[in-house]
Amino acid sequence: MTAAIVLALGLAYFALTNWYIRWWQRLDTWVLPDNYEAHSRISVLIAARNEAAHIAACLESIVANAYPAHLLEILVVDDHSDDDTARIAARFPGVRVLQLPAGRQGKKAALAHALQAAQGELVVCTDADCIVPPQWLRHIASVFEQREAVQLLTAPVLFFEPGNFAEHFQALDMTGTMLITGAGIHSGWQRMGNGANLAYRRGLHSALEALEKTAHRASGDDMFLLQQTAQHFPEGVFFLKSTEAVVLTAAMPDSLSFFRQRLRWGGKNAVLPEWPIRLALLLVWLNAWAVLLSFPLVLWYWWLPAVALGLKAWSDQRLLRRATAYFEQLVLMERFGRSFVAHTLYIVLVGTASIFMPAYGWKGRRVR
């Protein structure tokens, strides 16, 4: 009976990853229309806390975008930084720096504060430690201008070229996550996204509501907003599949910061509005546990660890090869073996820790 459960979980995991691959292949790459000229006014929102080392590069990449300057405003909200974040941001012409009022803190509060001040027809969000591509805003605007039904879109977020193995692992994991994100949204079955590359119409009434309702949680401004928007507009959420819309950010530099980041991301999973994504995350977690627990069972079923490992490795390799090929990062597959082992352990550890460790440190604060 135990072996049957392990096998069932492995087959279900294979079916899930195969389903993601099929929907990703059905999703067309977004191409700018010929002779496209943008006409939408855009407000770029950036919540920043202690980002003096990154904010200048981020703003330089946004200002350098091939987008009409008279249609662009950039709002940086300083979340009570202890460094020179606000002063550095204020150097850039056309950038408005807002101070988060006393008594309010956190990314969601900062974004809500910026949203109330934004004047653009479209609101575009990224993070202070990100670099955006030159055609980023044109791609985003073109989607909203060409498709009236779209209320919100999310686009790819990847890591800079990795150095050590920890960064390599994170880069490979994130690339696969982008495939899953696009496939899930295109299917209409599950909505995921990343707040570092997110845009919506300013009149979207669920935006401020989602930020305020979940302000007590350190993470999830993107996921809650995506799923809440889908409840009001079933056809209104879009994934912008394009290598020219990829936002780059840095991987966590060490294992502890990586663990804290993923724990922060995982902390909201159990309360996400859409049950399909909770079910998918549960299956991924259970299958990772099944792979580990298959080893003690070798005394009774000598073949079980090989089959459990094989199913997961085959599933992961097929999905990641397609993702890395699309994003022109096939070099990441050179360390697939080590990353596969690390991923299995990481899923078990972080998934379990998110249940029993609801509070942790983040940017000098104790958050949940």
N, C-alpha and C positions, 0 to 999 in steps of 0.2 A: 504493500500500500504506500509506504514512504517513497519508494523508488518511482511509483506511478505519479506521485505529486511532483517530484523533481522533474520528471520528464514532461509532465503537463505544463509546468511553468516554463520550461525551456522552449517548448513548441509554441506556447502562447506568446512568448517574447519574440521568437522568430517571426510569427505572424504579424505582430505589432510593427516591428521594424520594416518588414516587407510592405506593409500597408503605407507607412511613411514614405518609402521609396517610390511607390506607385503614384502617390498624390504629388510628390515633388516633381516627378517627371511630367505630370499633367499641367503643372504651373508654368506658364510662359514667362520668359525674361521680359521685363518692361523696357521698351525702347522709346527714346524721345521722338516725338513726331518731327518730320522734316520741317526745317525753318521755324522751329518752335520759339515763341516769344512769350515769356511769363507775364502775367498781369495781376497776380494775386499778391497782396501785401502780407508779409510774413513776420511773425514775432518769434525769435529764437529765445527760449528760456533755458537758463543754466543756474542750477542751485549749486553753490560752492561753499565748502567749509575746509579751511586749511589746505588750499590748493595753489599756493604761491609757486610751487615748482612746475605746475602744469597749465595754469590758466592762460598764460601768454600764448603758448603754442596753440591752444584750443581756439582762442579768439582770432589769432592770425589766420588759421585755416578757414574760419567762418567768414571773416572779412574778405579773404581772397576768393571766395566762391564766385562763380560766374553768374551772379544774380544782380539785377538792377538795384543800386544802392538806395534809390528813393522808395523802393518797395520793401526794404528790410530794416527791422529794428532788432537790437540784441539787448536782452535784459539779463543781467547777472545779479542774483540775490545772494548776498553774503550772510551765511548762517553763523554769525557770531564767531568768525575766524580769529585765531590767536596769532596769525601771521599777516603777511602783506597782500593777501588775496585781493581785497577790495581796492587797494591803492594801485596794484598792477593792472587790474581790469579797467580802472578809471582812466588809464593812459590812452586807451584806444578810442579814437574818434567815432562817434555814433553809438557807443556802448553806454547804456544806462546802468548804473550800479545802485541797487536797492539794498537797504539794510533790513534784515528781518527784525520786526519789533521785539522788544523785551517780553519775555514770557512765552514766546513761541520758538520752537526749534525743530530741526529735522528737515529732511529733503521734501517731504510732502507739504509741510507748512511753507517752505520757501517757494515751491512751485505754485501753491495756491496764492501766495502773495504776489508772485510775478504774473499769474494769470489774470488777476484782478486789474493789473496795470497795463496789460498787453492791449495793443491797438490793432494788430494784424487780423486779417480774415482767417489766416491759418496760423496755428500754434505749433512750433517745432521744438522738441526737447532733445537735449543731449547733456552729457556730463562734462564737468570741468577738466577731466583728465583725458579727453578724447580728441582725436584729429579727424576732421571730416574731409571728404574728397571734393574736388573743384566743382563737379556737376551735381552735388548732393541736393541743394535746394531746388534746382531746376527739375530734377526727377520727381521730387516730392510734390512740387506745385503742379506739375503736368498731370499727375494721377488725379488730384482733386479737380483740376480743370476739365479733364477728359471724362471723368466718371462721377456724375453728380450723386450717385448713391453712396459713395465712399464717405464715411464720417471720420474714420480714423485709420491710419496706416502705421505699420511698423516695418522696419527694414533691417538688413544684416548688421551685426556687430561682431567684429573679430579682433584678435589680439595682434599686436606688433610681432615681428619676426622673433621667435623664441630663442633664448640663450641656453639656459640649463634645462634639465629634464622636467622639473616642475612646471616651467613655463611651456615647454613642449607639450606636456600632457594637457594643460589647460587650453592651449590653442587647438589641439585636436578635438577635445571635448566640446569647445565652443563652436567649432565648425560643424560638427554633427548636430548640435542644438539648433543651428540656423536652418538646416534641412528640415528638422522636426517642426520648427516653428512655421516655416512656409507651408509645409504639407498639412499641418493641423488647421491653419487658418483657411487654406484653399479648400479643404474638405468640408469646412463648416462644423467639424466635430469637436475641435478644441482650439482655444485661442491662447497663445503664449506671445510674449514679446519682451523687448528690452527697452527700458526707459532712456537709454543712451542714443536711441534712434527711433523716435516716436513722433507722430504728428497727427493733429486733428483740427477740425473746424472750430473756430473760437466759440461759436454758438452752441457747441455740444454741451447740453445741459448736464450730462452725467459726469463731465470732467471735474468740476469743482466739488460735486457731490461725492465722487469716489475718493478724492484726496482728503476731504474732511471726515468722511465716515471711517477711513482706515488710518487716520493720523496717529493712532496709538501704536501702530505697527511700524517697525523701522524700514520694512521693505514692502514691495508689492504695489507701489503706485502705478506701475505699468500693467501688471497682470489684472488687478482689480478693475482698472479703467477699461482695458480691452474687453473683459468679460461682461462688465456692466453695459458697455456700449452695445455689445452684441445682443443683449437682452432687449434693448430698445430698437436696435436696427440690425436684424438678423443678417442682412446683406451689406452691412455698413463697415465691416472690418476687412482690411486688405493688407497683404504682404507684398512689399515692393522687392521683387526678385531681380536684382541687378548688381553686378560687380562694381558699377559706378556709383552705387549708393551705400557702399560699405563704410561704416564708421569704425575707426581703429582705436583701441585702448590698450593699456598695459596689463599684462597678467600679474597676479599677485606675486611678489618677489620671493616669498618663503612659504613653507607649509602652514605655519600658524595663521598668517594673514589670509591664505587661501581657505583654510578651514573656517575662519570667522566669516569670510565673505559668503561661502556656500551655506553656512548655517543661517546667515541672515536671509539668503534667498529662500532656503527651505522652510523657514519659520512660518510662512504664510500658506504653504501648500494645503494644509488640512482644512483651511477655511475659504479656499477659492470657490467662487460661485458655481463653476461648471464641474459637474461630476465626472465627465469623461477624462479630464486631465488628472483628476485625483485618482481615478481608476488606473490610468496609464502609469502614473508615478508609483502607485502601489505595486503594480505588476513588475516594474523595473527593480524595485527594492526587494520584493519577495524572490525574484529570480536570482538576484545577486546572493541573497542568503542561501538559496537552494544550491547554487554552485559551491559555496563554501562548505555547506553541511553534507554535500555528497562525498567529501573525502573521508569522514569517519565511517560512512556507510560502505566503504570499499571492502570491509571484512565480510559483508553479506552480498554485495553487488560489485564485483571487481571492475565491471565495465562502466559503472555509473558516473564517476568523476570525468572520465574521458568524454562521455556523451554530453554531460551537462556543460563542461568547458567548451566542447566543440560547437554546440548549438549557439552559445553566447558569442564565441569568437567569430563564427560564421556570420551571425546576424550583425555584429558590430562592424566587421570588416566590410561587408557589402554596403552598409549605410555610409560609413566614413569614407570609403573610396569614392562614392558618388559625390559626397559633399566636398571633399578636398579637390576633386577634379573640377567641379564647377567653379570654386573659388580660387583655382590655380594655386593650390597648396598641397599638391600630391607629395611633396617632400616630407610632410608631417607623417605620412604612412610608414616612413622608414623606422620609426620607433613604435609601431603599432603593438608589438608583442609586450613590451614593458608597460605601455600605456593601458593595454587591455587588463593586465594584472592590477595595476593601480586603480583603474576605473571600478573594477569589481569590489575592491576593498573600500574605495571611497564611497560608493553607493551605500554599502552596508553601514559604514561609520557615520557619515553625515546624515543619512536617513534616520538612523537610530538616535543620534545625538539631538536632532531637531525636535524629537519627542520629549527627551528628558533634560535638555539644556535650553530652555526658552529664553534665558537672559545671557548676554555676553557683551564684551567690550567692542566698541566701534567708534573710531575717530575721537577717542577721549571721553566717550559717553557710555553709560550702561544702558543697553537697549534690549528690546524684545521683538 
